[in-house]
Every structure is written in C-alpha cells, then in structure tokens.
Amino acid sequence: MSFIDPAAAGESDPRVAAMYADERASWGYLPNYAELFSHEPAVMGAWRQLVGSIRRNLDRRRFELVTLAAAQARGSSYCSLAHGKFLADLFHTPDEVAGLAGAPDEPVPVDEVDTALMELARHLARDPSTVDRSEVLRLQDLGLDDREIFLVVAAVAARCFFATVLDGLGAEPDEQLGALPQPMQSALTVGRPVAAPPSGGAAPQD
C-alpha cells in the first residue's frame, strides 16, 4: 500500500488508536494514508486543524473545486479521486465531475469565477513562483475579496503538502475509491492507480 510500513506499535499506541478512530469515523473505513501518519499522529492532527480552518471559512464548493484542480495538477490520484467524490456527493452529477476533471464530451458546470479559480489553483500547484499579479487582479475583478483569495491560495498550498506526503511515500488510493462510476473514475485517476482488492476478493461498493 505504500513504501514504508506502519509504525510498529500500531493501535497499541493510544495516539495512533485515536487517529485511526477519527479516520474510520470520517470515511467508514481506515484509508491507506492513515498508516503513514501512524509514525507521528500529531502531524495528522495539525493537518486536520489546518485544512479545517480553511474549509470552514471558504465556500465549500469552491474549496472542493480548487482542491480538485490542485490535486490533478500535482498528479495525485488519491486526492483527485477523494475530492471528486466529495463534489459528486455534494454538488454535481458524476458526469459533471468527469467534465470538471477533463473528460471529453462531458458537461463542465462552471462559470467564469470557477474557471479562474481552477486555473489559478493549477498554476499554483505546478509552479507558484511564476504566478503574477494579473491572476489575482482577475479574481478581484470577478468579485473576490482579498480574504477569499488568501483562503484559495492556502487551500492549494495545504493540498500540495498532503498530496506530497501521500505520493512521496507511495500511498495507493483506497480500493473503495475504485467503486466510483465511469467516466468519472478514469478522469480522476491522474497518477497512482487505485489499490487492488485483496487476492480473491472484490472491491467493496460505496
């Protein structure tokens, strides 16, 4: 599932047990990435606090759009699949999410603001030092205030951290994410493939 083993103490360490319990409560299963953070659960706690503070203060749909755009630009299947799923669960049809992820011949349900936000998110995720003032001015002209723009940039930066940890240590997207409908799943798989189910078993359905 990854390039490193879980911490030897596992759930006998109360910090790890608490982190795993939180992840199971959020997802309904233990995601593969959780084992990476078993080596230092405090990092997961800090991540949750950081991303939660951004998400609570930013329009949720915009948060998911820029997170998806950043994840795809970083080539992170794990984050792309997870946040594409959130978009489909909360805001859009699977075909619309496929269109957002770049699938040809699928609807792309975005307006000028959404387009500008996703373009900035992709640019930030790929090469932040080449972002220029005109990209920020474009968002300001479209009605975003400086606080909203800060939160968008913070959301992208936070995603880059998480995607780097997951992909840098070889975490495979959870097999449960392999139950997403087509063409959505294919469009969202931009890097590592979904984890294979155990030998002889089938991937559980969402």
C-alpha positions in Angstrom: 0.0 0.0 0.0 3.0 2.3 0.5 6.8 2.4 0.5 7.0 2.3 4.3 5.4 0.1 7.0 3.1 1.4 9.6 4.6 2.3 13.0 5.5 -0.8 14.9 3.3 0.0 17.9 0.2 0.3 15.8 -3.0 0.8 17.6 -1.4 -0.1 20.9 -0.2 3.5 20.9 -3.2 5.5 22.1 -2.4 8.4 19.8 -2.5 6.1 16.8 -5.7 4.4 18.0 -7.4 7.8 18.4 -6.2 8.9 14.9 -7.4 5.7 13.3 -10.8 6.0 15.1 -11.2 9.5 13.7 -10.4 8.4 10.2 -12.7 5.4 10.4 -15.5 7.7 11.6 -14.9 10.1 8.7 -14.6 7.5 5.9 -16.4 4.4 7.2 -13.1 2.5 6.8 -9.4 3.1 7.5 -7.9 4.9 4.5 -4.5 3.8 3.3 -2.9 7.1 4.1 -3.6 6.8 7.8 -0.9 4.3 8.2 1.7 6.8 7.0 0.8 9.2 9.8 1.0 6.4 12.4 4.6 7.4 12.7 3.6 10.8 14.0 -0.1 11.3 14.7 0.4 14.9 15.7 1.2 15.7 12.1 -2.2 14.4 11.1 -3.8 16.4 13.9 -2.1 19.6 12.7 -3.1 18.8 9.1 -6.8 18.4 10.2 -6.7 21.6 12.1 -5.1 23.5 9.2 -7.4 22.2 6.4 -10.4 22.5 8.6 -9.8 26.2 9.3 -9.5 26.8 5.6 -12.6 24.8 4.6 -14.8 26.4 7.3 -14.0 29.8 6.0 -14.2 29.2 2.3 -17.3 28.4 0.2 -17.4 24.6 0.3 -17.9 24.1 -3.4 -15.1 26.5 -4.2 -12.9 24.7 -1.7 -13.6 21.4 -3.5 -13.1 22.8 -7.0 -9.6 24.3 -6.2 -8.6 21.2 -4.3 -9.5 19.0 -7.2 -7.7 21.3 -9.6 -4.6 21.3 -7.4 -4.6 17.6 -6.9 -4.9 17.0 -10.7 -2.1 19.4 -11.4 0.1 17.5 -8.8 -0.7 14.2 -10.4 -2.3 12.9 -7.2 -4.9 10.3 -7.9 -5.6 9.8 -4.2 -6.6 13.4 -3.6 -8.3 13.8 -7.0 -10.5 10.8 -6.5 -11.4 11.7 -3.0 -12.3 15.3 -3.7 -14.0 14.4 -7.0 -16.2 12.0 -4.9 -17.0 14.9 -2.5 -18.0 17.1 -5.4 -20.3 14.3 -6.7 -21.7 13.6 -3.3 -22.4 17.3 -2.5 -22.8 19.4 -5.7 -22.6 17.7 -9.1 -23.5 14.6 -11.0 -20.7 12.1 -11.7 -20.7 13.1 -15.4 -20.3 16.8 -14.4 -17.4 15.8 -12.2 -15.9 13.9 -15.0 -16.2 17.0 -17.1 -14.5 19.1 -14.4 -11.7 16.6 -14.3 -11.1 16.9 -18.1 -13.1 14.0 -19.6 -14.0 14.8 -23.2 -17.7 15.2 -24.2 -18.8 15.6 -20.6 -20.6 18.7 -19.2 -18.4 21.3 -17.4 -20.6 23.1 -14.9 -18.5 26.1 -14.2 -18.9 29.9 -14.6 -16.2 32.5 -15.1 -15.3 32.6 -11.4 -15.0 28.9 -11.1 -12.8 28.8 -14.2 -10.5 31.5 -12.9 -10.2 29.8 -9.5 -9.3 26.4 -11.0 -6.8 27.9 -13.4 -5.1 29.7 -10.6 -5.1 26.5 -8.5 -3.5 24.5 -11.2 -0.8 27.2 -11.8 -0.1 27.4 -8.0 0.2 23.7 -7.7 2.6 23.4 -10.6 4.8 26.5 -10.3 3.8 29.1 -7.7 6.8 31.3 -8.3 5.5 32.1 -11.8 2.1 33.3 -10.6 1.7 37.0 -11.4 -0.4 39.9 -10.1 -2.7 39.7 -13.1 -4.1 36.4 -12.0 -5.0 37.9 -8.6 -6.4 41.0 -10.2 -8.6 38.8 -12.4 -10.2 37.3 -9.3 -10.6 40.7 -7.7 -12.3 41.9 -10.9 -14.7 38.9 -10.7 -15.7 40.0 -7.2 -13.5 38.0 -4.8 -12.1 39.9 -1.9 -8.5 39.6 -0.6 -9.6 37.2 2.3 -11.2 34.8 -0.2 -8.2 34.9 -2.4 -5.9 34.2 0.5 -8.0 31.2 1.5 -8.0 29.8 -2.0 -4.2 30.0 -2.1 -4.0 28.5 1.3 -6.3 25.6 0.2 -4.0 24.9 -2.7 -0.9 25.0 -0.5 -2.4 22.7 2.0 -3.3 20.2 -0.7 0.2 20.3 -2.1 1.5 19.3 1.4 -0.9 16.4 1.7 -0.5 15.1 -1.8 3.3 15.3 -1.5 3.2 13.1 1.7 0.9 10.6 0.1 2.5 10.3 -3.3 6.1 10.7 -2.0 5.6 7.6 0.2 3.7 5.6 -2.3 0.2 5.5 -0.8 -2.2 3.9 -3.2 -5.8 5.3 -3.4 -8.2 3.3 -1.3 -9.8 0.4 -3.1 -13.2 1.9 -2.1 -12.5 4.8 -4.5 -12.4 2.2 -7.3 -16.2 2.0 -7.0 -16.7 5.4 -8.5 -18.7 5.5 -11.7 -17.2 5.9 -15.1 -16.1 8.1 -16.8 -15.6 9.9 -13.5 -13.1 7.4 -12.1 -10.9 7.4 -15.2 -10.8 11.2 -15.4 -9.9 11.5 -11.7 -7.1 8.9 -11.9 -4.1 11.1 -12.8 -1.3 9.3 -11.1 -1.1 6.1 -9.0 -3.9 3.7 -9.7 -6.4 2.6 -7.1 -5.2 -0.1 -4.7 -6.1 -3.6 -5.8 -8.5 -5.6 -3.6 -7.1 -8.5 -1.7 -6.5 -11.6 -3.8 -9.7 -13.4 -4.5 -11.8 -10.5 -3.3 -13.8 -7.8 -5.0 -13.6 -4.1 -4.2 -16.4 -3.1 -1.8 -19.1 -0.9 -3.3 -19.6 2.6 -1.9 
